[in-house]
Amino acid sequence: MAFQPVNTGLASDMRSLDGLRGAASRDPKAAVREVAKQFESLFMHELLKSMRAATPTTGLMDNEATKLGTEMLDQQFATKLTGLKGGLSEAIARQLERQMGLGPATAPTPAATTSVKTSAAASTPAPAVASSARPSAPRAFVQQLQGVAQEAEQRTGIPAAFMIAQAAHETGWGRRDIRHADGTSSNNLFGIKAGPDWKGPVAEVTTTEFINGVARKVTARFRAYANAAESFADYARLMMRSPRYQSVLANASTPEGFAQGLQQAGYATDPQYATKLSRVIDTTLRLQRSNA
C-alpha cells in the first residue's frame, strides 16, 4: 500500500503553530478543536510506538527502510484514528474551552461544592432571600457583575476582576451556587459561612471541606443575600474588618499575591485554592479585555 502524505499539523510540523495562532485570532473555538486533534494525533502515535516496542519483532528483511515505512504507517494510522466522535480530542477541546471561557460552564449540581470559609467579623443583617437569575456563560457572568465589583473595589482596593474571578470560582460561573432547600439562590457568591454572629438568613447545604488534606462532605450553614450587590458588599466588609485578611489587601495588586494571600489567611480549606483561583483570574482578565 502506498503511503499518502497527510497534513497533521503539530503531529508532524511544529511550524504549523504560526497557522494556529492566526486561526485563533479569527475563530478561537475552531482553533481549539484543531489543537485538540493535533494532541490526540500525537498521543495515538506515541501509543502505537509503545505497543510496537512492547512486542518487538525481528526478521531478515528488517532494515532502516522498513523501520521508516513502519513509522510512516503508524503516523497514518494515528491520523485516521484522530477526531472520531466521542474521542479524546472532544474531551480535550471541552476542557480547553472551559479554561478559556469559550464554552458553557460545568453543569449545576444539587449541592454546593465550595470550600468552607469562616468570617471573623459580623455583618449587617440581610433582607429576606429573593431568587435571582444570574447568567451561566463566563462572558455574561463577568459583564453582569462588573458594576457591583467596581463598587467593592473602591472600598477594598482589590481589583474588580479578582473578585469576579473568585465569585466565578466559588459558583462555577453562576451554575453551582449555594441554594436553599426550595431551590432559590442564596446569592452567596463567595461561599461565606454563617457563623454565630450572623443574624441574617442562611442556607444549609452539603459542601466539600478539606480536613487534614482529605476532602470530606459536611453540612454547613452559609449566609444568604437578596442579590449579588449585597453579597459583594458583605465580602468587602469582611475583607476590610477582619484582621486575618489584612495581608490579602496588602498583596492584592497581583493575581498571585491576592490568591496566595487568601489561602494563607485560611479563606478556604482546599490546598489547591490559590492555584485554581489564579487560573480563573487569568480567564476573567481575558474576558474583560475582549469585552472592552
Rosetta blueprint (number, residue, H / E / L):
1 M L
2 A L
3 F L
4 Q L
5 P L
6 V L
7 N L
8 T L
9 G H
10 L H
11 A H
12 S L
13 D L
14 M L
15 R L
16 S H
17 L H
18 D H
19 G H
20 L H
21 R H
22 G H
23 A H
24 A H
25 S H
26 R H
27 D L
28 P H
29 K H
30 A H
31 A H
32 V H
33 R H
34 E H
35 V H
36 A H
37 K H
38 Q H
39 F H
40 E H
41 S H
42 L H
43 F H
44 M H
45 H H
46 E H
47 L H
48 L H
49 K H
50 S H
51 M H
52 R H
53 A H
54 A H
55 T L
56 P L
57 T L
58 T L
59 G L
60 L L
61 M L
62 D L
63 N L
64 E H
65 A H
66 T H
67 K H
68 L H
69 G H
70 T H
71 E H
72 M H
73 L H
74 D H
75 Q H
76 Q H
77 F H
78 A H
79 T H
80 K H
81 L L
82 T L
83 G L
84 L L
85 K L
86 G L
87 G L
88 L H
89 S H
90 E H
91 A H
92 I H
93 A H
94 R H
95 Q H
96 L H
97 E H
98 R H
99 Q H
100 M H
101 G L
102 L L
103 G L
104 P L
105 A L
106 T L
107 A L
108 P L
109 T L
110 P L
111 A L
112 A L
113 T L
114 T L
115 S L
116 V L
117 K E
118 T L
119 S L
120 A L
121 A L
122 A L
123 S L
124 T L
125 P L
126 A L
127 P L
128 A L
129 V L
130 A L
131 S L
132 S L
133 A L
134 R L
135 P L
136 S L
137 A L
138 P H
139 R H
140 A H
141 F H
142 V H
143 Q H
144 Q H
145 L H
146 Q H
147 G H
148 V H
149 A H
150 Q H
151 E H
152 A H
153 E H
154 Q H
155 R H
156 T H
157 G L
158 I L
159 P L
160 A H
161 A H
162 F H
163 M H
164 I H
165 A H
166 Q H
167 A H
168 A H
169 H H
170 E H
171 T H
172 G L
173 W L
174 G L
175 R L
176 R L
177 D L
178 I L
179 R E
180 H L
181 A L
182 D L
183 G L
184 T L
185 S E
186 S L
187 N L
188 N L
189 L L
190 F L
191 G L
192 I E
193 K E
194 A L
195 G L
196 P L
197 D L
198 W L
199 K L
200 G L
201 P L
202 V E
203 A E
204 E E
205 V E
206 T E
207 T E
208 T E
209 E E
210 F E
211 I E
212 N L
213 G L
214 V E
215 A E
216 R E
217 K E
218 V E
219 T E
220 A E
221 R E
222 F E
223 R E
224 A L
225 Y L
226 A L
227 N L
228 A H
229 A H
230 E H
231 S H
232 F H
233 A H
234 D H
235 Y H
236 A H
237 R H
238 L H
239 M H
240 M H
241 R H
242 S L
243 P H
244 R H
245 Y H
246 Q H
247 S H
248 V H
249 L H
250 A H
251 N L
252 A L
253 S L
254 T L
255 P H
256 E H
257 G H
258 F H
259 A H
260 Q H
261 G H
262 L H
263 Q H
264 Q H
265 A L
266 G L
267 Y L
268 A L
269 T L
270 D L
271 P L
272 Q L
273 Y H
274 A H
275 T H
276 K H
277 L H
278 S H
279 R H
280 V H
281 I H
282 D H
283 T H
284 T H
285 L H
286 R H
287 L H
288 Q H
289 R H
290 S H
291 N H
292 A L
